[in-house]
Amino acid sequence: MELKKSEKADLENKKDVFLLIGLVLSLGISLLAFEWTSRPTQVSTLGTLDAVEVEEEVIPITRQEQITTPPPAPPPTVVEVLNIVDNATQVNDDLSIFDSEADHETFVDVAPIVAAKEEKEEEEEAQVFFIVEEMPEFPGGEAALRAYIAKSINYPVIAQENGIQGKVYVTFVVDRDGGISDAKVARGVDPSLDKEALRVVNSLPKWKPGKQRGKPVRVSYTVPISFVLQ
């Protein structure tokens, strides 16, 4: 037996209509939800404010302590001593007045000035210069000095046997008269060579003295003496 439905009772024909109605309802509900606004409720009171008692701070008043200076000491008392003299005592009222004007018998003691001048000259003589306007010069010049030293040197035998050689520097002072003094070894090599170098320097003849401001002065001079084995 075959079942038959009427076209009016068939809901399949109205499916599209129901779908459109559902879409319209959902869209309307969404728009209503977006447009819905809530107003804040009015507050009748803002609350109560309790009054709090604030304790007032009391600032003490301070005063700078005044420093009292001690009173000045009383001046010393002066006791006047009265010397009671008998009426019979004689008092000498004569005043001795000396004449300050000089005459031919007046003696004046004058300190000698020559001594101070002599001391100054002695200090200038004792002063040793290292560089002066005119340096001292050996008679004949540097070449003559080297020739004299080479001729005067006697090579010590002990130094020759031990093969000792080198250069000895000797420092000496050329005095105001050209003489040689205060010779000493500035840099030595061996005691035997140093002794021979001092002997040669002390045997040098007089030099032409150095001058400073036109006056002869003492000048320090250094000479190297070479000892070479051949």
Backbone torsions as a table, in degrees:
resi	resn	phi	psi	omega
1	MET	NA	135.1	-173.7
2	GLU	-102.8	129.2	178.7
3	LEU	-84.7	141.2	179.8
4	LYS	-128.5	136.2	176.2
5	LYS	-109.9	147.6	175.7
6	SER	-78.3	152.4	-179.0
7	GLU	-67.9	-26.4	179.2
8	LYS	-73.8	-37.1	179.6
9	ALA	-79.4	-11.3	-179.4
10	ASP	-76.1	120.0	-177.3
11	LEU	-85.0	-11.5	-179.8
12	GLU	-64.9	-27.8	179.7
13	ASN	-71.3	-25.7	-177.0
14	LYS	-101.6	13.1	-178.1
15	LYS	-65.4	-40.0	-179.4
16	ASP	-66.8	-35.4	-178.7
17	VAL	-67.3	-43.9	179.3
18	PHE	-63.3	-36.5	178.8
19	LEU	-63.6	-43.5	179.3
20	LEU	-65.3	-39.4	-180.0
21	ILE	-64.8	-40.1	178.9
22	GLY	-64.1	-40.3	178.6
23	LEU	-64.1	-40.7	-179.6
24	VAL	-65.8	-40.6	-179.8
25	LEU	-65.6	-44.0	-179.8
26	SER	-64.6	-38.1	178.1
27	LEU	-66.6	-39.4	179.1
28	GLY	-65.1	-41.3	179.0
29	ILE	-63.6	-38.1	179.4
30	SER	-65.1	-45.6	178.5
31	LEU	-62.3	-38.1	179.1
32	LEU	-65.4	-38.4	179.3
33	ALA	-65.9	-38.8	178.6
34	PHE	-68.4	-35.8	-176.7
35	GLU	-84.0	-10.7	-176.5
36	TRP	-72.2	124.8	178.7
37	THR	-123.8	145.9	179.2
38	SER	-111.6	131.4	178.9
39	ARG	-91.1	139.7	178.7
40	PRO	-69.0	142.2	177.8
41	THR	-74.0	142.9	-179.2
42	GLN	-74.7	136.7	179.3
43	VAL	-97.7	125.0	-177.2
44	SER	-73.5	-37.4	-178.5
45	THR	-131.2	154.3	177.6
46	LEU	-95.5	10.3	-178.6
47	GLY	97.2	175.0	-178.4
48	THR	-108.2	140.3	178.5
49	LEU	-107.9	113.7	179.8
50	ASP	-80.5	130.7	178.6
51	ALA	-77.1	122.4	-179.6
52	VAL	-106.7	127.4	179.5
53	GLU	-77.3	121.9	179.1
54	VAL	-95.1	123.0	-179.1
55	GLU	-74.4	124.1	-177.9
56	GLU	-75.7	128.1	-179.1
57	GLU	-80.9	129.0	-178.8
58	VAL	-98.6	117.3	179.2
59	ILE	-93.7	119.7	-178.7
60	PRO	-70.5	146.0	179.5
61	ILE	-89.4	120.0	179.9
62	THR	-106.0	145.8	179.1
63	ARG	-125.7	138.9	179.3
64	GLN	-69.8	133.4	-178.7
65	GLU	-71.1	126.0	-179.8
66	GLN	-82.7	127.4	179.6
67	ILE	-89.7	118.5	-179.2
68	THR	-91.5	126.7	178.2
69	THR	-82.6	140.3	-179.9
70	PRO	-66.4	147.3	179.6
71	PRO	-64.3	146.8	179.9
72	PRO	-62.0	150.4	-179.6
73	ALA	-68.3	143.2	179.5
74	PRO	-66.4	144.8	179.2
75	PRO	-62.0	146.3	-179.3
76	PRO	-63.5	139.9	179.5
77	THR	-79.4	132.3	-179.7
78	VAL	-99.9	121.1	-179.9
79	VAL	-98.4	118.0	178.8
80	GLU	-83.0	125.6	178.8
81	VAL	-103.0	117.0	179.6
82	LEU	-98.3	118.3	177.8
83	ASN	-90.5	110.1	-178.1
84	ILE	-84.4	118.9	-177.9
85	VAL	-108.8	145.1	178.9
86	ASP	-69.2	150.4	-179.6
87	ASN	-64.2	-21.7	-178.2
88	ALA	-82.7	-8.0	-177.9
89	THR	-74.5	135.1	179.0
90	GLN	-88.2	136.4	179.8
91	VAL	-111.3	129.1	-179.1
92	ASN	-87.4	110.6	-178.9
93	ASP	-100.5	7.8	-178.5
94	ASP	-75.2	134.7	177.5
95	LEU	-104.6	132.5	179.6
96	SER	-93.8	114.4	180.0
97	ILE	-113.7	123.6	-178.6
98	PHE	-100.1	143.4	178.4
99	ASP	-82.7	123.5	-178.5
100	SER	-87.5	-6.1	179.4
101	GLU	-79.1	138.7	-178.7
102	ALA	-88.1	148.3	176.0
103	ASP	-128.0	-169.0	-175.9
104	HIS	-70.7	-14.9	179.4
105	GLU	-95.1	-4.9	-178.4
106	THR	-74.7	133.6	-179.6
107	PHE	-106.6	127.2	179.1
108	VAL	-114.5	124.0	-179.7
109	ASP	-90.1	116.5	-179.1
110	VAL	-110.6	130.1	179.7
111	ALA	-70.0	139.3	-179.1
112	PRO	-69.2	135.0	179.0
113	ILE	-95.8	-16.6	-176.0
114	VAL	-65.3	-35.2	-177.1
115	ALA	-62.5	-44.2	179.8
116	ALA	-63.4	-38.6	178.8
117	LYS	-65.3	-39.7	178.8
118	GLU	-66.3	-38.6	178.1
119	GLU	-63.5	-39.4	178.7
120	LYS	-64.8	-40.7	178.6
121	GLU	-65.8	-37.2	178.2
122	GLU	-65.0	-39.0	178.0
123	GLU	-64.4	-41.0	178.5
124	GLU	-65.2	-37.3	179.0
125	GLU	-68.2	-35.1	-178.1
126	ALA	-78.2	-19.2	-177.8
127	GLN	-70.1	135.6	-179.2
128	VAL	-111.6	126.9	178.8
129	PHE	-98.7	153.8	175.2
130	PHE	-106.1	-33.2	177.0
131	ILE	-134.3	126.1	179.4
132	VAL	-129.8	173.0	-179.3
133	GLU	-64.2	-41.9	177.1
134	GLU	-122.2	107.9	-179.4
135	MET	-71.4	150.2	177.8
136	PRO	-63.7	153.4	-174.4
137	GLU	-137.8	134.6	175.8
138	PHE	-73.2	145.4	179.1
139	PRO	-59.4	114.2	-178.7
140	GLY	102.6	-8.7	176.1
141	GLY	93.9	-169.7	-176.2
142	GLU	-65.7	-38.7	-179.6
143	ALA	-63.0	-41.0	178.9
144	ALA	-67.0	-34.2	178.8
145	LEU	-66.5	-43.7	179.2
146	ARG	-64.8	-38.5	179.0
147	ALA	-65.9	-39.9	179.6
148	TYR	-64.5	-43.0	-178.6
149	ILE	-66.6	-42.7	-179.7
150	ALA	-64.1	-33.8	-179.2
151	LYS	-76.2	-31.9	-173.2
152	SER	-88.3	-15.5	-174.5
153	ILE	-74.4	133.4	170.6
154	ASN	-114.2	107.0	-175.5
155	TYR	-63.7	122.6	-179.1
156	PRO	-59.7	137.9	-177.1
157	VAL	-65.4	-39.8	-178.0
158	ILE	-64.6	-33.5	177.9
159	ALA	-71.8	-35.7	177.4
160	GLN	-65.6	-42.6	-177.6
161	GLU	-65.1	-34.8	-178.8
162	ASN	-91.1	1.1	178.9
163	GLY	66.3	34.5	-178.7
164	ILE	-91.0	129.2	176.1
165	GLN	-147.9	164.9	-179.9
166	GLY	159.1	-167.5	-176.3
167	LYS	-121.6	125.5	-179.6
168	VAL	-105.7	129.4	178.3
169	TYR	-101.6	122.7	-178.4
170	VAL	-116.0	130.6	177.7
171	THR	-108.2	135.7	179.3
172	PHE	-147.5	172.6	-178.1
173	VAL	-116.9	129.2	173.5
174	VAL	-92.0	113.4	-175.2
175	ASP	-72.4	178.0	-178.0
176	ARG	-66.4	-24.9	178.2
177	ASP	-95.1	4.2	179.3
178	GLY	92.9	-2.8	179.9
179	GLY	-75.9	164.8	-179.2
180	ILE	-103.9	134.1	178.5
181	SER	-149.3	165.9	176.2
182	ASP	54.0	43.8	178.3
183	ALA	-77.1	132.9	179.0
184	LYS	-152.6	157.0	-178.2
185	VAL	-82.8	119.9	177.4
186	ALA	-82.5	-39.6	176.4
187	ARG	-147.8	115.0	-174.9
188	GLY	-103.4	176.4	178.9
189	VAL	-121.0	-52.3	-177.6
190	ASP	-149.8	147.3	-178.4
191	PRO	-55.9	-38.0	-179.9
192	SER	-68.2	-40.4	178.2
193	LEU	-70.9	-37.6	179.0
194	ASP	-63.9	-41.4	-179.9
195	LYS	-64.3	-40.0	179.7
196	GLU	-68.3	-38.2	178.7
197	ALA	-64.6	-41.0	176.5
198	LEU	-63.5	-38.4	179.3
199	ARG	-62.8	-42.7	-178.8
200	VAL	-66.4	-41.3	-179.0
201	VAL	-65.8	-42.4	179.9
202	ASN	-67.2	-18.5	179.0
203	SER	-91.2	2.2	-179.2
204	LEU	-63.7	142.6	175.2
205	PRO	-71.1	175.6	-177.7
206	LYS	-68.2	142.3	179.8
207	TRP	-97.0	172.0	167.8
208	LYS	-82.0	115.8	-172.0
209	PRO	-65.6	154.5	175.0
210	GLY	-76.8	155.7	-176.8
211	LYS	-130.8	143.1	175.1
212	GLN	-131.9	116.7	-176.6
213	ARG	60.8	36.1	176.4
214	GLY	82.5	-1.7	-179.3
215	LYS	-111.9	139.4	177.4
216	PRO	-67.6	136.7	-178.5
217	VAL	-136.2	167.3	177.5
218	ARG	-83.0	131.9	-175.5
219	VAL	-129.6	135.4	176.2
220	SER	-81.8	138.6	-175.5
221	TYR	-139.3	145.1	-179.8
222	THR	-124.7	133.6	-178.9
223	VAL	-125.5	127.8	173.2
224	PRO	-88.5	132.8	179.4
225	ILE	-120.3	120.4	-174.6
226	SER	-98.2	134.7	174.6
227	PHE	-114.5	112.1	-176.4
228	VAL	-126.6	130.4	177.0
229	LEU	-86.0	137.5	179.8
230	GLN	-110.9	NA	NA
